[in-house]
Structure formats: structure tokens, C-alpha cells
Amino acid sequence: MPVKDLGFRRAAPALAAFAAVRLLGLAVLALWCAAAGSSPHTLLSARWDSLWYARIAAEGYGYEVHLPNGDVHSNLAFFPLLPWLERLVSAPTGLSYGSAGLVVSVVAGLAAAWGIFAVADLLYGRRAGVFAAGVWAALPVGIVQSMAYSESLFTALAAWALYGALRGRWLTAGLLAAGAGLTRPVGAAVVAAVWVAAALAWRGGERSWRMAAGAVLAPLGAAAYVLWVGARTGDGLLGYLDVQGGWGNGFDGGWAFARFIGAKLASSAAPAGIGLIAGVVLVLWLYALCVRRRQPAALLVYCGIVVALALCASGYFGSKPRLLLPAFPLLLPAAVALARWRTGRAAAVLGAAALASAVYGAFWLNGSGPP
């Protein structure tokens, strides 16, 4: 693949597009909260998973909530990199851990947009890279990118790890994959992508100690945390799975999700069930389109695992759109299509999507929100 300059000047339009979309989302959220009497800062930094991450940053691991049905919600379910970074930001600034999480998300969001641009630019050109960053920012649940959640951090690490793998920068890819493995359980998707890229390069005749080292480094983050949880709980290799089971999370091939949709269809919420089916079909169609467009195997493996884990897990169903946020390769066909349009038309479409995302994000956070 051709070598391209990835300095700030080349990526600046993509970062500007990302920032503009996210600032629009925050502005609409502020207006909505002013009308509703709610606090945008609280919604972004001190509700749902944000509270769990902040508690880990403040107190470490060991906190549990025992539910009446016997389930146990343990903070061991949350991977440690985001709380570590919250501590790192909070110590010199005096910010609360939740506010520090917002700082991490802002920086990570820009890094993720840059990484998405880098991958798209490498494969399809600079213009497609700019639209890829903009489309990712304008996803319906894009507001999560501005929350004290780990999606932006994970996507940044994943995108740059994939870029490193595509460019044959094996140590970089391995280290970033290890970081992704310390951020979210789906870090396994990044590890698999790096391994596939290395295997294909090996098959093509590339031999180096850097490739071997990158492949060894890639799984260390996830493995270290899972083994630590197993040792802490006394349940060995199954310890982390037991922790996730306490939250009702597991992999059942999508059976629980199918039953959830079926229950919607059989009730007065049938339109919601139809919408869910349409959403799943859209995701699968986009993935098939990525396959037909012959995206690199590393991207297809990564994206396929992210999609499979999001759709086929048995956890809370309202989280599924958020869990799909890191699957940015799904957006590359749309970015390529927009790049072929006239600038005014493409900008208008992206602007309309950004406004819709901003309104939906404000509505969502003031309602059920992302659990």
C-alpha cells in the first residue's frame, strides 16, 4: 500500500468534521437539558457506566451490587484502562474522576477520528477519510463518543492498531491491540485482526522479529486482566465469565435478542420490533457490502467479531447500538460514496445526519440513555 503523510495538516479536515459534528451534538444536548431542567454534565459524566468507571478510579476494584434475584453486579466486569487514565488526568488537574473521563473521551474521540481517517485514507484516499470520520461522529448514538465511556478510547486504539497492521508496523499494532484488550472485552477482535494480518504477511513471505513480537504482544492486555480477575475471584480462567454472567451477559448466538424482538412484535410495541429487525438487516447488509468491496482481511475479521459480539450477546438489549460504535469499517462504503459526490451535496447529507444524531442523542440521554 502507498505510504501517505499522516501529519496534522493532512488529517485536519477530518478532525474538523468530527469536532463540528460532536460540538453540534453537545450544543443540542445543552439546549434540551436547559428546557428539561437536567444537567448535561451529569448525563455525560455521572450516570450509567460512567459511575462505575469513576468508582473504580476512586476506590479500585471490589465493589458489588447484590440484586434481589440473586445476581451480583461486580465492577470487575469493567476493564481498567479508562479508570487508570481518569486517575492520571485527575491527579494534576483536580478534576473529579467523571470530569476526567470526559477529558479522556474528548482526546480519545479525536484520536479515533484520526485513526479512522488514516485507515480510510490509506485504502480509499483523503476525501473518503474525511467523510469516514464525519460519518462516524454522526451515528445515531454518536453522543456516547462525548461521554465518560470507553467506546472512544477503544475505537482509537483499535483504529490505529488496524492501521499499524495494514502498514506492517507490527510492534505498534501489537502494543495498541494490548491496550485495546485492557479497555473492553471486544479487544479480542483487535487481537484477531492483528494475528490475521500477520499470518497473511507471513504467508506472503514477510519474516521479521517485529512481526513475531507484535503477535505476542497483542493479546497480553486482555489476557492479563482476565487472568487477574480469575485469580482475584478464585475461579481461574472462568472467573471473568462468571463476573459477566452476574450482569446477565453471555454469548448465546443471538437467541435472547431474537426472543426480545419477538416479544416486541407480539405486543403493542410491534413498530419497535420492526425497527430492530431493520437495524439488524442494515448492519448485516453493510458487512456484506464490506466483503464485496474486498476490504482487507484484518478489517473484515475485526468488524465481524465486533458485530457478532454486539448482536449475539445476551446482555441488555438497549446497549447494542452503543456496542456497535467501534465497528467503523461498516461506514467505509458510505464514506467512499459521499467522497464521490459534489462537496455541497455530500456536506448537506452529512449535516442532516449530524443534526438528526444531535437531536436523538439529546432525547436518548434525557430518557433511557445508554446503560
Disulfide bonds with the S-S distance in Angstrom:
none
